[in-house]
Amino acid sequence: MSESIRIVISGAAGRMGKALSSVIAERDDVSLVATLIRPGSELENRPTPTAGAPNYATRLPESVIADVLIDFSASSGFDAALELALTRNIAFVSGSTGLDPSQIEALDQAARRIPLMWAANFSVGVAVLEHLVGEAARLLPDWDCEIIESHHRHKLDAPSGTALTLGRRAGEARGVDAPDPDLDRNGRRDVGTIGYSVSRGGDIVGEHEVRLAGFGERVELIHRATDRAIFAKGALTAACWLSRQVPGRYSMADMLGL
């Protein structure tokens, strides 16, 4: 049997961090070697909710060997997570959203030294949705494109990182830049524009609809997530795949061969 892939989670006390710990515990081809949280957290050295997982820690000991760091620490913890991956020369998978332009640039620079993948959404279904949106937007260049997303009441960024990614994909397919989201727009729309609509409430895991509207007809592409575990499973699949790649910046589409 081949040696298991050694995983570090950054942002381990968050929703996605906990989901990842649970998913890793169900598999025998991966092992969780560290669960990292922000410095100063009161959870330091305390047990995680997942039986058998390492206690929460604020730093990765030099003695711990890892193959991949999976980061869901949000934009505030992203810089430290990426720097750790570079320092330890390990692959980097990140689902932290709300990144600023300098952080996006840091990903491009880091990809010269390590294999990495950033995605706003690690659902395999969403990766396929993004591909379909590109094809539909290319084939229907004059149709209006509205991206409608819904999430739980605690989500901070709006529109979601996934919605923005879908908008960029539609724009790229048409050879135009997707506009900055204007959630308070009024008045008529120009032909073929890309817009965003946002809803927050309850415990909605994540729903994304891309509606392309013409005259007398429309095309609707929808993805609904009902279990947060799909994102954890997708991120872990990406981590295992990325551990075998050479330095570079990769996407879910690369992994799926889209």
FENTA-V858682 format. One record per residue. SS is DSSP state (h for helix, s for strand, l for the rest). OMEGA is omega in whole degrees, -180 to 180 (999 if undefined). BURIAL is # if it has 16 or more other ideal C-beta (glycine too) atoms within 10 Angstrom, else .. Layout:
# FENTA-V858682
SS	OMEGA	BURIAL
SS	OMEGA	BURIAL
This chain:
# FENTA-V858682
l	-180	.
l	-179	.
l	-178	.
l	178	#
s	-174	#
s	-171	#
s	168	#
s	175	#
s	172	#
s	-171	#
l	-170	#
l	-178	#
l	179	#
l	-179	#
h	-177	.
h	178	#
h	179	#
h	178	#
h	178	#
h	179	#
h	-179	#
h	-179	#
h	180	#
h	-179	#
h	-178	#
l	-175	.
l	179	.
l	179	.
l	177	.
s	177	#
s	180	#
s	-175	#
s	178	#
s	176	#
s	-173	#
s	177	#
l	-176	#
l	177	#
l	180	.
l	-180	.
l	178	.
l	180	.
l	-177	#
l	179	.
l	178	.
l	179	.
l	173	.
l	178	#
l	-177	.
l	-179	#
l	177	.
l	179	.
l	178	#
l	176	#
l	176	.
s	180	#
s	179	#
l	177	.
l	180	.
l	-179	#
l	180	.
l	-177	.
l	-178	.
l	178	.
l	-178	.
l	178	#
l	-177	#
s	171	#
s	176	#
s	-173	#
s	169	#
l	-175	#
l	-175	#
l	-174	#
h	-178	.
h	-180	.
h	-175	#
h	-175	#
h	-179	.
h	-180	#
h	180	#
h	179	#
h	178	.
h	179	#
h	179	#
h	-178	#
h	-177	.
h	177	#
l	178	.
l	-180	#
s	-173	#
s	176	#
s	-178	#
s	173	#
l	178	#
l	-179	#
l	-178	#
l	-179	.
l	178	#
l	-176	.
h	-180	.
h	178	.
h	175	#
h	178	.
h	179	.
h	176	#
h	-180	#
h	180	.
h	-178	.
h	-178	#
l	176	#
l	-174	.
l	-178	.
l	171	#
s	180	#
s	177	#
s	171	#
s	176	#
l	176	#
l	-176	#
l	-178	#
l	174	#
l	176	#
h	179	#
h	179	.
h	177	#
h	177	#
h	177	#
h	179	#
h	178	#
h	-179	.
h	178	#
h	178	#
h	179	#
h	-179	.
h	-180	#
h	179	#
h	-177	.
h	-178	.
l	-170	#
l	-177	.
l	179	.
l	176	#
s	-178	#
s	178	#
s	179	#
s	-173	#
s	-178	#
s	179	#
s	178	#
s	180	#
l	-173	.
l	-176	.
l	-178	.
l	-173	.
l	-174	.
l	178	#
l	-3	.
l	-180	#
l	176	#
h	178	#
h	179	#
h	179	#
h	177	#
h	178	#
h	177	#
h	178	#
h	-180	#
h	178	#
h	180	#
h	179	#
h	-179	.
h	180	#
h	180	#
l	179	.
l	175	.
l	174	.
l	-178	#
l	171	.
l	-177	.
l	177	#
l	-176	.
l	-179	.
l	-176	.
l	178	.
l	175	.
l	-176	.
l	178	.
l	173	.
l	-178	.
l	174	.
l	-177	#
l	180	.
s	-179	#
s	-178	#
s	173	#
s	-173	.
s	174	#
s	178	.
s	177	.
l	173	.
l	-177	.
l	-179	.
l	-178	#
l	179	#
s	177	#
s	179	#
s	176	#
s	173	#
s	-176	#
s	175	#
s	-172	#
s	172	.
l	177	.
l	-180	.
l	179	.
l	175	.
s	176	.
s	-179	#
s	178	.
s	-170	#
s	170	.
s	177	#
s	175	.
s	-180	#
l	-178	.
l	-179	.
l	-179	#
h	-179	.
h	180	#
h	178	#
h	180	#
h	178	#
h	179	#
h	179	#
h	175	#
h	178	#
h	-180	#
h	-180	#
h	179	#
h	-176	#
h	-179	#
l	-179	#
l	-175	.
l	174	.
l	179	.
l	-179	.
s	177	.
s	-175	#
s	180	#
l	174	.
h	178	#
h	177	.
h	-178	#
h	-177	#
h	-179	.
l	-179	.
l	999	.
